[in-house]
Structure formats: structure tokens, C-alpha cells
Amino acid sequence: MCLAVPAKLLTCVNGEGVVDLHGSQIQVSTVLVPEAGIGDWVLVHAGFAIQRLDEDEAAETFALLADMERAQAETHHEDAKARKETRGAG
């Protein structure tokens, strides 16, 4: 599965930039979004900024990712509980 995540562009010079990704600074290529400027939100995939976003779109994406993380944690918890119950039944 491929995933692009929102990040805020901190620097941008000659097709190279640095983004803030939840407190981590990551170097990215900005050649695919030459219109992006410092302070813009961009989607980052495989080291490339691939699209500009507005702040609301970035927040919505972060909320969806958090929902997915919670759902995965719940599934893991339910699976562990089912394994424990299966071992106790024997």
C-alpha cells in the first residue's frame, strides 16, 4: 500500500525543500509542485512533494490517519483477546 502524508513546507530552493512532518524535518523534492512555497501544506510520497493542500485538507487527512490507527489497534486487541480465549478453552 502506498501512502502520501501531509507536511508543511519549511524551505524551498531550486526544486529541493525541507518539510515538517509531525516535528521531524524531512528533505523532499519539490520539482513536481513548483508552485509550492514556504508555509504551504504538501502531500509527500517517497521523498517527493506531489500536491499542494490547504490546511483543512491536511487536518482532515491527519484525522483519517488517526481513525485508521485506532481501528487497527482495536482489531489487534480483539485478535489478541480471541487467541487468549481460544487457548483457555482447551
C-alpha positions as CSV (number, residue, x, y, z in Angstrom):
1,M,0.0,0.0,0.0
2,C,1.3,3.5,-0.9
3,L,0.6,6.4,1.3
4,A,1.2,10.1,0.9
5,V,1.1,12.2,4.0
6,P,0.7,16.0,4.6
7,A,3.6,18.0,5.7
8,K,4.3,21.8,5.9
9,L,7.0,23.2,3.6
10,L,9.7,25.0,5.7
11,T,12.3,25.7,3.0
12,C,12.2,25.6,-0.8
13,V,15.1,26.3,-3.1
14,N,15.8,25.1,-6.7
15,G,13.4,22.1,-6.5
16,E,14.5,21.0,-3.1
17,G,12.8,21.6,0.2
18,V,12.5,20.6,3.8
19,V,9.1,19.8,5.3
20,D,7.9,19.4,8.9
21,L,6.2,16.1,9.3
22,H,4.9,15.9,12.9
23,G,8.0,17.5,14.3
24,S,10.5,15.7,12.0
25,Q,12.3,17.7,9.3
26,I,12.5,15.7,6.1
27,Q,14.2,16.7,2.9
28,V,12.0,16.4,-0.2
29,S,12.0,17.2,-3.9
30,T,9.6,19.9,-4.9
31,V,10.0,19.6,-8.7
32,L,6.5,18.2,-9.0
33,V,4.9,21.2,-7.3
34,P,6.9,24.2,-8.5
35,E,4.1,26.5,-7.3
36,A,4.6,25.4,-3.7
37,G,6.1,27.9,-1.3
38,I,7.3,28.2,2.2
39,G,4.4,27.7,4.6
40,D,2.3,25.6,2.2
41,W,1.0,22.2,3.0
42,V,2.0,19.5,0.6
43,L,1.4,15.8,0.2
44,V,4.7,13.9,0.5
45,H,5.3,10.4,-1.1
46,A,8.6,8.6,-1.5
47,G,10.6,11.8,-0.9
48,F,8.6,14.0,-3.3
49,A,6.1,16.7,-2.6
50,I,3.4,15.6,-5.1
51,Q,0.5,18.0,-4.4
52,R,-0.4,21.2,-2.6
53,L,-3.1,21.1,0.1
54,D,-4.9,23.7,2.1
55,E,-4.7,23.5,5.9
56,D,-8.2,22.0,6.2
57,E,-7.3,19.2,3.8
58,A,-4.2,18.4,5.8
59,A,-6.1,18.3,9.1
60,E,-8.8,16.0,7.5
61,T,-6.1,13.7,6.3
62,F,-4.4,13.6,9.8
63,A,-7.9,12.8,11.3
64,L,-8.4,9.9,8.8
65,L,-5.0,8.5,9.6
66,A,-5.7,8.7,13.3
67,D,-9.0,6.8,12.8
68,M,-7.2,4.1,10.8
69,E,-4.6,3.8,13.6
70,R,-7.4,3.4,16.2
71,A,-9.2,0.8,14.2
72,Q,-6.0,-1.2,13.7
73,A,-5.3,-1.1,17.4
74,E,-8.8,-2.2,18.2
75,T,-8.5,-5.1,15.7
76,H,-5.2,-6.1,17.2
77,H,-6.7,-6.0,20.7
78,E,-9.7,-8.1,19.6
79,D,-7.4,-10.6,17.9
80,A,-5.3,-11.0,21.0
81,K,-8.4,-11.4,23.1
82,A,-9.7,-14.2,20.8
83,R,-6.4,-16.0,20.9
84,K,-6.3,-15.9,24.7
85,E,-9.9,-17.2,24.8
86,T,-9.1,-20.0,22.4
87,R,-6.0,-21.1,24.5
88,G,-8.2,-21.0,27.6
89,A,-10.9,-23.2,26.1
90,G,-8.6,-26.2,25.5
